[in-house]
Structure formats: structure tokens, C-alpha cells
């Protein structure tokens, strides 16, 4: 009986340690070392193949209300907010892929159930109204595809985060801009803080404070071993990186 008790305690500690381990989010998919274009379907597949916790991707709203996956406001020189989806198809990624719709991107992610889809909704440069409309379209899309269990939203727009929460009390939504304290994020009933590494280094108590509030903590974009070690030692929940392979090897040491 005593041996079983000791084994049981050791098992519990093992599970707890695993739960507290810093998780990896591949920034714009796994692209830097795989040579896949950023935010491409290929980069998403590469991230999933590496079994990272999450694959981040950036989403804009076109003139004709199509959500497309791209980081910048333009795709190969074509402005997204003032162009139709068909107009964006005039250009391609270096690997021959067309710009992906968010729907196609999510459907690719839904072919598996391990890697989370970290859906960054970009602030629409045409104004708050278009940004809030993109929130509504994005949430409706994720629910239509039954992708809620696999999807977490992030956004720089605080208005967008609040609108997500007003529309759905439970969807995970993390704020990116870095100008709100953990207390403010808790009071807004958001899921967590997802800030640039400089914000956390300038506010050294925010990670621990966020944890006491039950908030998730993520840091971006961490690419050096020094910074990776720093945030792992701080016990941060997630690290977003362009170097998921490097981070994976550090965590497993």
C-alpha cells in the first residue's frame, strides 16, 4: 500500500510538472527553418508536424468581407482592406500558394486535434467599425466550422477583444498591445496577456500577478536562447517564436 501511495504521489507531481511546462507557439507557422512562406498552408503543416502547442496566424478582412491570412496590410503589394478576395488572387506566395482564406486555413488545422489555432485578428486600417465587423465574421466562422475547441483569439485592438467577449462569454481571447495591466485584463474578463518581451521585462511582476488572477501568459516574439531561458525560468505559459525548433530543444533539455 505504501509503495502504491508513493507511486501515486510521484505520478501526480509528474502530471503537475507537465501542466506547468512552457508551451511553444509557432509565429506565423513554422517558416524560418522550413523555408515555407509565412502564414502559408505549408507553414501551418510544418508547425503541426513539429507538434507545437499552437500555430499563430494573422487574419485581415477584405473589402468584400472575406477573412484572409496574411501579416501585413498588403499582400504582395495589394492592399487587403480596399481589395476584394479575387483581386488578391492576382499574386501568390513564393511556393505557388494563393493567399489563404481563414476558412481554408482553419479547415487545414482541423485535420488534426493537437496543435491549437492561434487566430490573430488584425486591426482594420479603415477604422473601428471594420475591425468590429471582422470580429463578428471571425467568431461566426469558427463556430460554423465547429473549431471553437481548437481556436484561441488574439488581437492588438482592445475594442476587438471586448467585442469578442461581449459576443461570447467563454471563447479564449488574449490581448496583445501591452498597455493594460493584469488587473485590467482580469476586470475585462479576458483570458490572458500576450505581450512583447520588452513589456514583461519592464514590468517584472506581471507574469506572477497574471497567474494569481488565473490569467494565461504569453510572450512574443522570442527568438534568442537567452530570452527563451529567461521566460522559461519565469514560468510563462507560452512562448511565441520564429524558432520553434530551437525552443523545443531547450525545453526538452
Secondary structure, DSSP 8 states (H G I E B T S, - for coil): -HHHHHHHHHHHHHHHHHHHS-EEEETTSS-TTT---TTSHHHHHHHHHTT-SEEEEEEEE-TTS-EEE-SSSEETTEESTTS-HHHHTTSB-TTS-B--BHHHHHHHHTT-SSSEEEEEE---TT-HHHHHHHHHHHHHHHHHTT-GGGEEEEES-HHHHHHHHHH-SSS-EEE-SS-S-HHHHHHTT-SEEEEEHHHHHHSTTHHHHHHHTT-EEEEE---SHHHHHHHHHTT-SEEEES-HHHHHHHHT-
